[in-house]
Amino acid sequence: MPIAIKNSTIDISSEETTRELAKNFSNYLKGGEVIFLYGEMGVGKTTFVKYLINQLLIKKNLQTTEVTSPTFNLLNEYEIDNLIIKHYDLFRLKNETEIKNLDLFDQNKNTITLIEWPELIEKENVKKTIDLVFNYENEFNNRSVKIDGLD
């Protein structure tokens, strides 16, 4: 499955296609990326993150792990050799002031930051992001993702 670079929509209606997309997407990550995941509840953001983190573990011959949504604790961290994955879920935050206290944008090249529900973040405060926009289609029978900002 080719990965969309710009203005392409990828069908992720099955869990298998979501897993395959995460596997292909992982090949583009070197460290230092900030990835925004947009989309309604239940559309597949956390499922994609689960497969992405586990694919990065597999590449390092490490055991896969349970990946859950950090909705209530805001942040889950995963260490993969010298790479740190920070997985944020900002769903419960109400304003920009709450975001400032999280120190979201670690400029470390050994960190990949994944942020679900990034709508409150002022994009001008972030150098560069990769945006994944998840959507329901066909009266909620199908799901898709559009990727923008991937080099």
C-alpha positions as CSV (number, residue, x, y, z in Angstrom):
1,M,0.0,0.0,0.0
2,P,1.6,3.3,-1.0
3,I,1.4,6.0,1.6
4,A,-0.2,9.4,0.9
5,I,2.2,12.3,1.0
6,K,-0.1,15.2,0.2
7,N,-3.8,15.6,-0.5
8,S,-4.4,11.9,-0.8
9,T,-7.0,10.0,1.1
10,I,-6.3,6.5,2.3
11,D,-9.1,4.1,3.1
12,I,-8.6,2.6,6.6
13,S,-12.0,1.0,7.0
14,S,-10.4,-2.3,8.1
15,E,-8.1,-2.7,11.0
16,E,-5.6,-4.5,8.7
17,T,-5.4,-1.4,6.4
18,T,-4.8,0.8,9.5
19,R,-2.0,-1.5,10.6
20,E,-0.5,-1.5,7.1
21,L,-0.6,2.3,7.0
22,A,1.1,2.6,10.4
23,K,3.8,0.2,9.2
24,N,4.5,2.2,6.1
25,F,4.2,5.6,8.0
26,S,6.8,4.4,10.5
27,N,9.4,4.3,7.7
28,Y,9.2,8.1,7.4
29,L,9.9,8.8,11.1
30,K,13.4,9.6,12.2
31,G,12.8,11.4,15.5
32,G,11.9,15.0,16.2
33,E,8.5,14.8,14.5
34,V,5.3,16.4,15.9
35,I,2.2,14.5,14.6
36,F,-1.3,15.9,15.0
37,L,-4.2,13.4,14.9
38,Y,-7.5,15.0,14.1
39,G,-10.9,13.3,14.0
40,E,-14.0,12.3,15.8
41,M,-14.2,9.9,18.7
42,G,-13.9,6.3,17.6
43,V,-12.6,7.1,14.1
44,G,-9.3,5.2,14.5
45,K,-6.7,7.7,15.9
46,T,-5.6,5.6,18.9
47,T,-5.8,2.4,16.9
48,F,-3.3,3.9,14.4
49,V,-1.1,5.1,17.2
50,K,-1.1,1.5,18.7
51,Y,0.0,0.0,15.4
52,L,2.6,2.8,14.9
53,I,4.2,2.3,18.3
54,N,4.2,-1.4,18.0
55,Q,5.7,-1.3,14.5
56,L,8.6,0.9,15.9
57,L,9.1,-1.7,18.6
58,I,9.1,-4.6,16.1
59,K,11.8,-2.8,14.0
60,K,14.0,-2.8,17.1
61,N,13.3,-6.5,17.8
62,L,11.5,-5.5,21.0
63,Q,8.3,-7.0,22.4
64,T,5.1,-5.2,21.4
65,T,3.1,-3.5,24.2
66,E,-0.4,-2.5,25.0
67,V,-1.1,1.0,23.8
68,T,-4.1,2.8,25.3
69,S,-5.6,6.2,24.9
70,P,-4.1,8.7,27.4
71,T,-7.5,10.4,27.7
72,F,-7.5,10.6,31.5
73,N,-3.8,11.0,32.3
74,L,-3.1,13.2,29.1
75,L,0.2,11.5,28.3
76,N,1.6,8.0,27.8
77,E,5.3,7.6,27.1
78,Y,7.0,4.7,25.4
79,E,10.8,4.2,25.3
80,I,12.2,2.4,22.2
81,D,16.0,2.2,22.6
82,N,17.0,5.8,22.5
83,L,13.7,7.0,21.0
84,I,10.9,8.4,23.3
85,I,7.3,8.4,22.0
86,K,5.1,10.9,23.7
87,H,1.4,10.2,23.1
88,Y,-0.9,13.0,24.2
89,D,-4.7,13.1,24.3
90,L,-6.0,16.7,24.7
91,F,-9.7,15.8,24.6
92,R,-10.4,16.9,28.2
93,L,-8.5,20.2,28.0
94,K,-10.6,23.3,27.8
95,N,-8.3,26.2,26.9
96,E,-4.8,27.1,25.7
97,T,-3.5,27.8,29.3
98,E,-3.9,24.1,30.2
99,I,-1.8,23.2,27.1
100,K,1.1,25.6,28.0
101,N,1.7,23.6,31.2
102,L,2.3,20.4,29.3
103,D,5.5,21.3,27.6
104,L,4.3,19.5,24.4
105,F,7.0,20.5,22.0
106,D,10.2,18.9,23.2
107,Q,12.8,19.9,20.5
108,N,14.7,16.7,21.1
109,K,15.5,14.7,17.9
110,N,15.1,11.5,19.9
111,T,11.4,12.2,20.6
112,I,8.3,11.7,18.5
113,T,5.3,13.5,19.7
114,L,1.8,12.2,18.9
115,I,-1.1,14.5,19.8
116,E,-4.7,13.5,19.6
117,W,-7.3,16.4,19.7
118,P,-4.7,19.2,18.9
119,E,-7.4,21.8,18.0
120,L,-6.6,24.1,20.9
121,I,-2.9,24.4,19.9
122,E,-1.9,27.5,18.0
123,K,-0.1,26.1,15.0
124,E,2.1,29.2,14.7
125,N,3.8,28.1,17.9
126,V,5.0,24.8,16.3
127,K,7.8,24.7,13.7
128,K,6.4,21.9,11.6
129,T,3.8,19.2,12.0
130,I,2.6,16.2,10.2
131,D,-1.2,16.3,10.2
132,L,-3.3,13.1,10.0
133,V,-7.0,13.9,9.5
134,F,-9.2,10.9,10.2
135,N,-12.8,10.9,8.9
136,Y,-15.9,8.7,8.8
137,E,-17.4,8.2,5.4
138,N,-20.4,6.5,3.8
139,E,-22.7,7.1,6.8
140,F,-20.1,5.9,9.3
141,N,-19.5,2.6,7.4
142,N,-16.0,3.5,6.3
143,R,-13.0,5.4,7.6
144,S,-10.3,7.3,5.9
145,V,-7.2,9.4,6.7
146,K,-5.6,12.2,4.9
147,I,-1.9,12.9,5.6
148,D,-0.3,16.3,5.1
149,G,3.2,17.6,5.9
150,L,5.1,14.3,5.5
151,D,8.4,14.8,3.6
